[in-house]
Every structure is written in structure tokens, then in C-alpha cells.
Amino acid sequence: MLLNPDTQLINDALYKMFNFLEGKDNVAAVGPQLVTKSEMVQYSCRTFPGYRDLFFELSLLSTFFPSSKIFSRWKMKYFDHDELREVEQPMAAALLIKREVLNKTGNLDERFYMFFNDIDICKQIHNLGYKIYFYPEAKIYHNIGTSILKDRSRMIRIWNKDCLKYFKKYKYNFILYTVLSLGLLISGELRILFTKIFYRK
């Protein structure tokens, strides 16, 4: 069970997730519905990102058109997160994985410092031919961003580095990778500047 320290189990969420996995040989992992203490549902499901998805993210097209299955394909903001469905990658803030499958993947890739390790482990699970499900019957409180908000500038730089590690591992293309590197560098510095201006203590 991958579980962030900024989460809190609700009722029998863990039992429901375990019960859902039991007896399903082709299903390797399940993610719950993440909610805030005010019961607001968080968008926690993702597809595996491609270069086009990062372009839509960095250009803010995914923000301007959150309901678009093209511009918001990666973070699935068009999905209401209120129904059972197979997904590629639930956030690992809370993710239950069968031990035998996790052992086959070699566990979490320690080259990822903090981000994209959940994408990576789900990618490995899919490459082995298993399915992953989002299961909203199980609910877990998630105070998202607790650790990240402590040092926004540093977290932005780490996110960018881990993003590049993922693309180098799975989707390396010299030209596209170089363009992505430049895009992350420029957008990262702009986000850091924004952080310093608007999030001063």
C-alpha cells in the first residue's frame, strides 16, 4: 500500500480496496477516490504523458480547456472521478498494489527523487500486461500538496528533473526531448518567479 503522510483512511477504505483486488488475476492495482476534508473530489487519475500532453500543460491549454479529451488528456479533468473505470495511472498518494506484481516490476525506481515514480510504477505494471482500476467506493482524505508547499521553488525544479527522467526512460527522442527540456527550463523559472512574488511568507 503506497500511502502519503498527508492522507487519512476513511472507514473501511483499505478493506474495500483489498476486497476489490482479491480474485481478479488480471488486475494488479487499485486507487481510491481522494477527497478533501470538505468532501471535494480530487482529480487523481492520469493517462501516461506524451510530449504533446506536456506541451498542452506548459502552454496552459489544458487549464483553459479542462473538459477537452485532447488538451486535458493527461490529467483527465474531463472525468468526474465518480465511477469505477480502468485507468492507466491513479496518483500514488494512495495506491494498493499486489505484492507479486510489485516484485515483478523491481519496486519503485529510485532514480526518481520525488515525482513521476507513481507514473513509472504504473507504466511498468501496464507493460507487464496487468490492469489498474479507479475505485470510488473506497474514499481517502488527502491534504494535497502539504510537503510541496513548504518549498515551492525547490519542488518545481525537482518536478522538472523527474519529468525529464521519465521521458528519457520511456519516450526518448533527441529533438522532442531537447524542446521539452527548454520548455521546462523556461516555464520553471517563470513559475518560481510567480511563487516568489505571490507566495511570500
C-alpha positions as CSV (number, residue, x, y, z in Angstrom):
1,M,0.0,0.0,0.0
2,L,1.5,3.3,-1.1
3,L,0.1,6.0,1.2
4,N,1.2,9.6,1.6
5,P,1.6,11.1,5.1
6,D,-0.9,13.8,4.2
7,T,-3.7,11.2,3.8
8,Q,-6.3,9.7,6.2
9,L,-8.2,6.5,5.8
10,I,-12.0,6.8,5.9
11,N,-14.0,4.0,7.4
12,D,-13.2,0.7,5.7
13,A,-11.5,2.1,2.6
14,L,-8.5,-0.2,2.8
15,Y,-10.7,-3.3,3.2
16,K,-12.8,-2.3,0.2
17,M,-9.6,-1.8,-2.0
18,F,-8.2,-5.2,-0.9
19,N,-11.6,-6.9,-1.5
20,F,-11.8,-5.4,-4.9
21,L,-8.4,-6.8,-5.9
22,E,-8.9,-10.2,-4.5
23,G,-9.7,-12.8,-7.1
24,K,-9.0,-10.6,-10.1
25,D,-5.9,-12.1,-11.6
26,N,-5.5,-9.6,-14.4
27,V,-5.9,-6.5,-12.1
28,A,-2.7,-5.5,-10.3
29,A,-3.6,-2.3,-8.5
30,V,-6.5,-0.1,-7.4
31,G,-6.7,3.6,-6.4
32,P,-9.4,5.1,-4.2
33,Q,-11.3,8.3,-4.6
34,L,-9.3,11.1,-3.0
35,V,-11.3,13.8,-1.3
36,T,-10.6,16.9,0.9
37,K,-12.0,17.2,4.4
38,S,-14.8,19.3,2.8
39,E,-15.6,16.2,0.7
40,M,-14.4,17.8,-2.6
41,V,-13.3,15.2,-5.0
42,Q,-9.7,15.5,-6.3
43,Y,-8.8,14.7,-9.9
44,S,-6.4,11.9,-9.1
45,C,-6.4,9.8,-12.3
46,R,-3.9,10.2,-15.2
47,T,-3.0,8.8,-18.5
48,F,0.6,8.2,-19.4
49,P,2.0,11.5,-20.6
50,G,3.4,12.2,-24.0
51,Y,5.3,15.2,-25.4
52,R,2.0,16.6,-26.8
53,D,0.5,16.4,-23.3
54,L,3.4,18.4,-21.8
55,F,3.0,21.0,-24.5
56,F,-0.7,21.4,-23.6
57,E,0.2,21.6,-19.9
58,L,3.0,24.1,-20.3
59,S,1.1,26.3,-22.7
60,L,-1.9,26.2,-20.3
61,L,-4.2,24.9,-23.0
62,S,-5.1,22.1,-20.5
63,T,-6.1,24.7,-18.0
64,F,-8.2,26.8,-20.4
65,F,-10.0,23.7,-21.8
66,P,-10.2,21.3,-18.8
67,S,-13.2,19.4,-20.3
68,S,-11.3,18.6,-23.6
69,K,-10.2,15.0,-24.0
70,I,-7.4,16.3,-26.3
71,F,-6.0,19.2,-24.3
72,S,-6.6,17.6,-20.9
73,R,-5.9,14.0,-21.8
74,W,-3.1,13.6,-19.4
75,K,-4.7,14.8,-16.1
76,M,-8.2,13.6,-17.2
77,K,-10.1,16.6,-15.9
78,Y,-13.0,15.7,-18.1
79,F,-13.5,12.6,-15.9
80,D,-15.8,13.3,-12.9
81,H,-13.9,10.7,-10.8
82,D,-17.2,9.3,-9.5
83,E,-17.4,5.9,-11.3
84,L,-15.5,2.7,-11.5
85,R,-13.2,2.5,-14.5
86,E,-9.9,1.2,-15.7
87,V,-7.2,3.8,-15.7
88,E,-3.6,4.0,-16.6
89,Q,-2.3,5.8,-13.5
90,P,-4.0,6.8,-10.3
91,M,-2.0,9.1,-8.0
92,A,0.2,7.1,-5.6
93,A,-0.9,9.3,-2.7
94,A,-3.0,6.1,-2.1
95,L,-2.5,3.1,-4.3
96,L,-2.8,-0.6,-3.4
97,I,-0.6,-2.9,-5.5
98,K,-0.5,-6.7,-5.4
99,R,2.9,-7.8,-3.9
100,E,3.6,-10.4,-6.6
101,V,3.2,-7.8,-9.3
102,L,5.2,-5.2,-7.5
103,N,8.0,-7.8,-7.1
104,K,8.0,-8.3,-10.9
105,T,8.5,-4.6,-11.5
106,G,11.5,-4.4,-9.3
107,N,9.7,-1.9,-7.0
108,L,9.9,1.9,-7.2
109,D,12.6,3.3,-9.4
110,E,14.9,5.2,-7.0
111,R,16.2,7.4,-9.8
112,F,13.0,9.5,-9.4
113,Y,13.6,11.8,-6.5
114,M,10.0,12.6,-5.6
115,F,7.8,12.9,-8.7
116,F,6.9,10.6,-11.6
117,N,7.7,7.5,-9.6
118,D,4.0,6.7,-9.4
119,I,3.7,7.1,-13.2
120,D,6.7,4.9,-13.6
121,I,5.4,2.1,-11.4
122,C,2.1,2.1,-13.2
123,K,3.8,2.1,-16.5
124,Q,5.8,-0.9,-15.5
125,I,2.6,-2.7,-14.3
126,H,0.9,-2.0,-17.7
127,N,4.0,-3.2,-19.6
128,L,3.6,-6.5,-17.7
129,G,0.0,-6.8,-19.1
130,Y,-1.9,-6.0,-15.9
131,K,-4.8,-3.6,-15.4
132,I,-5.3,-0.8,-12.9
133,Y,-8.6,0.5,-11.6
134,F,-10.0,3.6,-10.0
135,Y,-12.5,2.5,-7.3
136,P,-14.6,5.4,-5.9
137,E,-16.4,3.3,-3.4
138,A,-13.2,3.5,-1.3
139,K,-12.5,7.1,-0.2
140,I,-9.4,8.6,1.4
141,Y,-8.9,12.1,2.7
142,H,-5.9,13.8,1.0
143,N,-4.5,17.1,2.1
144,I,-2.8,17.6,-1.3
145,G,0.5,19.4,-1.5
146,T,1.4,19.6,2.2
147,S,5.1,18.8,1.6
148,I,5.4,20.5,-1.7
149,L,4.1,23.9,-0.3
150,K,6.9,24.0,2.2
151,D,9.5,24.8,-0.6
152,R,7.7,25.5,-3.9
153,S,10.8,26.7,-5.8
154,R,12.8,23.6,-5.0
155,M,9.8,21.3,-5.7
156,I,9.4,22.9,-9.2
157,R,13.0,22.1,-10.1
158,I,12.7,18.6,-8.8
159,W,9.5,18.0,-10.7
160,N,11.1,19.2,-13.9
161,K,14.1,16.9,-13.4
162,D,12.0,13.9,-12.7
163,C,9.8,14.6,-15.7
164,L,12.8,14.6,-17.9
165,K,14.0,11.3,-16.4
166,Y,10.6,9.7,-17.2
167,F,10.7,10.9,-20.8
168,K,14.3,9.7,-21.2
169,K,13.4,6.3,-19.9
170,Y,10.2,5.7,-21.9
171,K,9.9,8.2,-24.8
172,Y,13.4,9.5,-25.6
173,N,13.5,11.4,-28.9
174,F,16.5,13.8,-29.2
175,I,14.7,16.7,-30.8
176,L,11.4,16.4,-28.8
177,Y,13.4,15.8,-25.6
178,T,15.5,18.9,-26.2
179,V,12.4,21.0,-26.9
180,L,10.8,19.7,-23.7
181,S,14.0,20.4,-21.7
182,L,13.9,24.1,-22.9
183,G,10.2,24.4,-22.2
184,L,10.5,23.1,-18.7
185,L,13.5,25.4,-18.0
186,I,11.7,28.5,-19.2
187,S,8.3,27.6,-17.6
188,G,10.0,26.5,-14.4
189,E,11.8,29.8,-13.9
190,L,8.6,31.7,-14.6
191,R,6.7,29.5,-12.0
192,I,9.5,30.1,-9.5
193,L,9.3,33.9,-10.1
194,F,5.5,33.7,-9.7
195,T,6.0,31.8,-6.5
196,K,8.4,34.3,-5.0
197,I,6.0,37.2,-5.8
198,F,2.7,35.7,-4.7
199,Y,3.7,33.2,-2.0
200,R,5.9,35.2,0.2
201,K,5.7,34.3,3.9
